[in-house]
Amino acid sequence: TKDYQFLKDYYAYGDIQLPELTSMEIVCAGYGIEHKNYSDYKKLDVTNKAVIIFPGEPYVNGVSLITGNVAPSNWANDWRAKSQLALQKGAKAIFIV
């Protein structure tokens, strides 16, 4: 087992307790958004899992799938809301990459 060093091998943001090395299933929740026009959680169970979330929001041909136009939604830059949603859905760890 390799020892990992905080601030050298990884960095954590926020008020956290650094746990002992553990393992858990990792899932990708896309943009980590749940909205009436778009949801990354429709068929995804994140309970007790580590969740990878992308910044931003989905666009197709320059149009936001959430707003339906070129303007971004509130989800676009709100990593806190994305993290809170994942935690509400049961995630144990969140990585925004």
CNS distance restraints for C-alpha pairs under 8 A (distance, minus, plus):
assign (resid   4 and name CA) (resid   8 and name CA) 7.84 0.50 0.50
assign (resid   4 and name CA) (resid   9 and name CA) 5.79 0.50 0.50
assign (resid   4 and name CA) (resid  10 and name CA) 7.61 0.50 0.50
assign (resid   5 and name CA) (resid   9 and name CA) 5.35 0.50 0.50
assign (resid   5 and name CA) (resid  10 and name CA) 6.92 0.50 0.50
assign (resid   6 and name CA) (resid  10 and name CA) 5.42 0.50 0.50
assign (resid   6 and name CA) (resid  11 and name CA) 6.00 0.50 0.50
assign (resid   7 and name CA) (resid  11 and name CA) 5.13 0.50 0.50
assign (resid  12 and name CA) (resid  16 and name CA) 7.67 0.50 0.50
assign (resid  24 and name CA) (resid  48 and name CA) 7.57 0.50 0.50
assign (resid  24 and name CA) (resid  49 and name CA) 5.87 0.50 0.50
assign (resid  24 and name CA) (resid  50 and name CA) 6.51 0.50 0.50
assign (resid  25 and name CA) (resid  48 and name CA) 7.93 0.50 0.50
assign (resid  25 and name CA) (resid  49 and name CA) 5.16 0.50 0.50
assign (resid  25 and name CA) (resid  50 and name CA) 6.15 0.50 0.50
assign (resid  26 and name CA) (resid  49 and name CA) 5.73 0.50 0.50
assign (resid  26 and name CA) (resid  50 and name CA) 4.65 0.50 0.50
assign (resid  26 and name CA) (resid  51 and name CA) 5.80 0.50 0.50
assign (resid  26 and name CA) (resid  52 and name CA) 7.32 0.50 0.50
assign (resid  27 and name CA) (resid  46 and name CA) 7.11 0.50 0.50
assign (resid  27 and name CA) (resid  49 and name CA) 6.95 0.50 0.50
assign (resid  27 and name CA) (resid  50 and name CA) 6.35 0.50 0.50
assign (resid  27 and name CA) (resid  51 and name CA) 5.14 0.50 0.50
assign (resid  27 and name CA) (resid  52 and name CA) 6.24 0.50 0.50
assign (resid  28 and name CA) (resid  51 and name CA) 5.65 0.50 0.50
assign (resid  28 and name CA) (resid  52 and name CA) 4.64 0.50 0.50
assign (resid  28 and name CA) (resid  53 and name CA) 6.27 0.50 0.50
assign (resid  29 and name CA) (resid  40 and name CA) 5.81 0.50 0.50
assign (resid  29 and name CA) (resid  41 and name CA) 6.87 0.50 0.50
assign (resid  29 and name CA) (resid  44 and name CA) 7.43 0.50 0.50
assign (resid  29 and name CA) (resid  51 and name CA) 6.32 0.50 0.50
assign (resid  29 and name CA) (resid  52 and name CA) 5.96 0.50 0.50
assign (resid  29 and name CA) (resid  53 and name CA) 5.46 0.50 0.50
assign (resid  29 and name CA) (resid  54 and name CA) 7.92 0.50 0.50
assign (resid  30 and name CA) (resid  40 and name CA) 6.01 0.50 0.50
assign (resid  30 and name CA) (resid  52 and name CA) 7.34 0.50 0.50
assign (resid  30 and name CA) (resid  53 and name CA) 5.43 0.50 0.50
assign (resid  30 and name CA) (resid  54 and name CA) 5.81 0.50 0.50
assign (resid  31 and name CA) (resid  40 and name CA) 6.77 0.50 0.50
assign (resid  31 and name CA) (resid  53 and name CA) 5.25 0.50 0.50
assign (resid  31 and name CA) (resid  54 and name CA) 4.67 0.50 0.50
assign (resid  31 and name CA) (resid  55 and name CA) 6.19 0.50 0.50
assign (resid  31 and name CA) (resid  56 and name CA) 6.67 0.50 0.50
assign (resid  31 and name CA) (resid  57 and name CA) 5.86 0.50 0.50
assign (resid  31 and name CA) (resid  58 and name CA) 7.31 0.50 0.50
assign (resid  31 and name CA) (resid  82 and name CA) 7.99 0.50 0.50
assign (resid  32 and name CA) (resid  39 and name CA) 7.84 0.50 0.50
assign (resid  32 and name CA) (resid  40 and name CA) 5.79 0.50 0.50
assign (resid  32 and name CA) (resid  41 and name CA) 7.42 0.50 0.50
assign (resid  32 and name CA) (resid  53 and name CA) 5.46 0.50 0.50
assign (resid  32 and name CA) (resid  54 and name CA) 7.11 0.50 0.50
assign (resid  32 and name CA) (resid  82 and name CA) 5.52 0.50 0.50
assign (resid  32 and name CA) (resid  83 and name CA) 7.86 0.50 0.50
assign (resid  32 and name CA) (resid  85 and name CA) 7.71 0.50 0.50
assign (resid  32 and name CA) (resid  86 and name CA) 7.13 0.50 0.50
assign (resid  33 and name CA) (resid  38 and name CA) 7.22 0.50 0.50
assign (resid  33 and name CA) (resid  39 and name CA) 5.55 0.50 0.50
assign (resid  33 and name CA) (resid  40 and name CA) 5.60 0.50 0.50
assign (resid  33 and name CA) (resid  41 and name CA) 7.42 0.50 0.50
assign (resid  33 and name CA) (resid  57 and name CA) 7.82 0.50 0.50
assign (resid  33 and name CA) (resid  75 and name CA) 7.03 0.50 0.50
assign (resid  33 and name CA) (resid  82 and name CA) 6.40 0.50 0.50
assign (resid  33 and name CA) (resid  85 and name CA) 7.97 0.50 0.50
assign (resid  34 and name CA) (resid  38 and name CA) 6.23 0.50 0.50
assign (resid  34 and name CA) (resid  39 and name CA) 4.23 0.50 0.50
assign (resid  34 and name CA) (resid  40 and name CA) 6.16 0.50 0.50
assign (resid  34 and name CA) (resid  41 and name CA) 6.53 0.50 0.50
assign (resid  35 and name CA) (resid  39 and name CA) 5.60 0.50 0.50
assign (resid  35 and name CA) (resid  66 and name CA) 7.14 0.50 0.50
assign (resid  36 and name CA) (resid  66 and name CA) 7.99 0.50 0.50
assign (resid  37 and name CA) (resid  65 and name CA) 6.76 0.50 0.50
assign (resid  37 and name CA) (resid  66 and name CA) 5.37 0.50 0.50
assign (resid  37 and name CA) (resid  67 and name CA) 7.93 0.50 0.50
assign (resid  38 and name CA) (resid  65 and name CA) 6.54 0.50 0.50
assign (resid  38 and name CA) (resid  66 and name CA) 5.97 0.50 0.50
assign (resid  40 and name CA) (resid  44 and name CA) 7.32 0.50 0.50
assign (resid  41 and name CA) (resid  45 and name CA) 7.21 0.50 0.50
assign (resid  45 and name CA) (resid  89 and name CA) 7.81 0.50 0.50
assign (resid  46 and name CA) (resid  50 and name CA) 7.40 0.50 0.50
assign (resid  46 and name CA) (resid  51 and name CA) 6.85 0.50 0.50
assign (resid  46 and name CA) (resid  86 and name CA) 7.35 0.50 0.50
assign (resid  46 and name CA) (resid  89 and name CA) 6.44 0.50 0.50
assign (resid  46 and name CA) (resid  90 and name CA) 5.97 0.50 0.50
assign (resid  46 and name CA) (resid  91 and name CA) 5.26 0.50 0.50
assign (resid  47 and name CA) (resid  89 and name CA) 6.37 0.50 0.50
assign (resid  47 and name CA) (resid  90 and name CA) 4.15 0.50 0.50
assign (resid  47 and name CA) (resid  91 and name CA) 5.12 0.50 0.50
assign (resid  47 and name CA) (resid  92 and name CA) 7.40 0.50 0.50
assign (resid  48 and name CA) (resid  90 and name CA) 5.82 0.50 0.50
assign (resid  48 and name CA) (resid  91 and name CA) 5.17 0.50 0.50
assign (resid  48 and name CA) (resid  92 and name CA) 5.16 0.50 0.50
assign (resid  49 and name CA) (resid  90 and name CA) 7.65 0.50 0.50
assign (resid  49 and name CA) (resid  91 and name CA) 5.18 0.50 0.50
assign (resid  49 and name CA) (resid  92 and name CA) 5.51 0.50 0.50
assign (resid  49 and name CA) (resid  93 and name CA) 6.73 0.50 0.50
assign (resid  50 and name CA) (resid  91 and name CA) 6.03 0.50 0.50
assign (resid  50 and name CA) (resid  92 and name CA) 5.68 0.50 0.50
assign (resid  50 and name CA) (resid  93 and name CA) 4.43 0.50 0.50
assign (resid  50 and name CA) (resid  94 and name CA) 5.70 0.50 0.50
assign (resid  50 and name CA) (resid  95 and name CA) 7.52 0.50 0.50
assign (resid  51 and name CA) (resid  86 and name CA) 7.53 0.50 0.50
assign (resid  51 and name CA) (resid  91 and name CA) 6.52 0.50 0.50
assign (resid  51 and name CA) (resid  92 and name CA) 7.88 0.50 0.50
assign (resid  51 and name CA) (resid  93 and name CA) 6.11 0.50 0.50
assign (resid  51 and name CA) (resid  94 and name CA) 4.79 0.50 0.50
assign (resid  51 and name CA) (resid  95 and name CA) 6.07 0.50 0.50
assign (resid  52 and name CA) (resid  94 and name CA) 5.98 0.50 0.50
assign (resid  52 and name CA) (resid  95 and name CA) 4.74 0.50 0.50
assign (resid  52 and name CA) (resid  96 and name CA) 5.83 0.50 0.50
assign (resid  52 and name CA) (resid  97 and name CA) 6.96 0.50 0.50
assign (resid  53 and name CA) (resid  82 and name CA) 7.97 0.50 0.50
assign (resid  53 and name CA) (resid  94 and name CA) 7.29 0.50 0.50
assign (resid  53 and name CA) (resid  95 and name CA) 6.08 0.50 0.50
assign (resid  53 and name CA) (resid  96 and name CA) 4.72 0.50 0.50
assign (resid  53 and name CA) (resid  97 and name CA) 6.36 0.50 0.50
assign (resid  54 and name CA) (resid  96 and name CA) 5.61 0.50 0.50
assign (resid  54 and name CA) (resid  97 and name CA) 5.48 0.50 0.50
assign (resid  55 and name CA) (resid  76 and name CA) 7.02 0.50 0.50
assign (resid  55 and name CA) (resid  77 and name CA) 6.92 0.50 0.50
assign (resid  55 and name CA) (resid  79 and name CA) 7.06 0.50 0.50
assign (resid  55 and name CA) (resid  96 and name CA) 6.56 0.50 0.50
assign (resid  55 and name CA) (resid  97 and name CA) 6.86 0.50 0.50
assign (resid  56 and name CA) (resid  75 and name CA) 6.99 0.50 0.50
assign (resid  56 and name CA) (resid  76 and name CA) 4.18 0.50 0.50
assign (resid  56 and name CA) (resid  77 and name CA) 5.83 0.50 0.50
assign (resid  57 and name CA) (resid  64 and name CA) 7.27 0.50 0.50
assign (resid  57 and name CA) (resid  65 and name CA) 7.97 0.50 0.50
assign (resid  57 and name CA) (resid  66 and name CA) 7.97 0.50 0.50
assign (resid  57 and name CA) (resid  72 and name CA) 7.69 0.50 0.50
assign (resid  57 and name CA) (resid  73 and name CA) 7.90 0.50 0.50
assign (resid  57 and name CA) (resid  75 and name CA) 6.72 0.50 0.50
assign (resid  57 and name CA) (resid  76 and name CA) 5.13 0.50 0.50
assign (resid  58 and name CA) (resid  64 and name CA) 6.00 0.50 0.50
assign (resid  58 and name CA) (resid  65 and name CA) 5.93 0.50 0.50
assign (resid  58 and name CA) (resid  66 and name CA) 7.71 0.50 0.50
assign (resid  59 and name CA) (resid  63 and name CA) 5.11 0.50 0.50
assign (resid  59 and name CA) (resid  64 and name CA) 4.34 0.50 0.50
assign (resid  59 and name CA) (resid  65 and name CA) 5.70 0.50 0.50
assign (resid  60 and name CA) (resid  64 and name CA) 6.57 0.50 0.50
assign (resid  60 and name CA) (resid  65 and name CA) 6.97 0.50 0.50
assign (resid  62 and name CA) (resid  69 and name CA) 7.88 0.50 0.50
assign (resid  62 and name CA) (resid  70 and name CA) 6.01 0.50 0.50
assign (resid  63 and name CA) (resid  67 and name CA) 7.87 0.50 0.50
assign (resid  63 and name CA) (resid  68 and name CA) 5.97 0.50 0.50
assign (resid  63 and name CA) (resid  69 and name CA) 4.82 0.50 0.50
assign (resid  63 and name CA) (resid  70 and name CA) 4.73 0.50 0.50
assign (resid  63 and name CA) (resid  71 and name CA) 7.74 0.50 0.50
assign (resid  64 and name CA) (resid  68 and name CA) 5.26 0.50 0.50
assign (resid  64 and name CA) (resid  69 and name CA) 5.55 0.50 0.50
assign (resid  64 and name CA) (resid  70 and name CA) 5.84 0.50 0.50
assign (resid  64 and name CA) (resid  71 and name CA) 6.91 0.50 0.50
assign (resid  64 and name CA) (resid  72 and name CA) 6.35 0.50 0.50
assign (resid  64 and name CA) (resid  73 and name CA) 7.76 0.50 0.50
assign (resid  65 and name CA) (resid  69 and name CA) 7.82 0.50 0.50
assign (resid  66 and name CA) (resid  72 and name CA) 7.92 0.50 0.50
assign (resid  66 and name CA) (resid  73 and name CA) 6.56 0.50 0.50
assign (resid  67 and name CA) (resid  71 and name CA) 6.78 0.50 0.50
assign (resid  67 and name CA) (resid  72 and name CA) 6.69 0.50 0.50
assign (resid  67 and name CA) (resid  73 and name CA) 5.96 0.50 0.50
assign (resid  72 and name CA) (resid  76 and name CA) 6.01 0.50 0.50
assign (resid  74 and name CA) (resid  78 and name CA) 6.60 0.50 0.50
assign (resid  75 and name CA) (resid  79 and name CA) 7.64 0.50 0.50
assign (resid  75 and name CA) (resid  81 and name CA) 7.36 0.50 0.50
assign (resid  75 and name CA) (resid  82 and name CA) 7.44 0.50 0.50
assign (resid  78 and name CA) (resid  82 and name CA) 6.58 0.50 0.50
assign (resid  79 and name CA) (resid  83 and name CA) 6.03 0.50 0.50
assign (resid  79 and name CA) (resid  96 and name CA) 7.68 0.50 0.50
assign (resid  80 and name CA) (resid  84 and name CA) 6.02 0.50 0.50
assign (resid  81 and name CA) (resid  85 and name CA) 6.07 0.50 0.50
assign (resid  82 and name CA) (resid  86 and name CA) 6.30 0.50 0.50
assign (resid  83 and name CA) (resid  87 and name CA) 6.23 0.50 0.50
assign (resid  83 and name CA) (resid  94 and name CA) 6.58 0.50 0.50
assign (resid  84 and name CA) (resid  88 and name CA) 6.12 0.50 0.50
assign (resid  85 and name CA) (resid  89 and name CA) 6.25 0.50 0.50
assign (resid  86 and name CA) (resid  90 and name CA) 6.50 0.50 0.50
assign (resid  86 and name CA) (resid  91 and name CA) 5.47 0.50 0.50
assign (resid  86 and name CA) (resid  94 and name CA) 7.45 0.50 0.50
assign (resid  87 and name CA) (resid  91 and name CA) 4.82 0.50 0.50
assign (resid  87 and name CA) (resid  92 and name CA) 6.85 0.50 0.50
assign (resid  87 and name CA) (resid  93 and name CA) 7.98 0.50 0.50
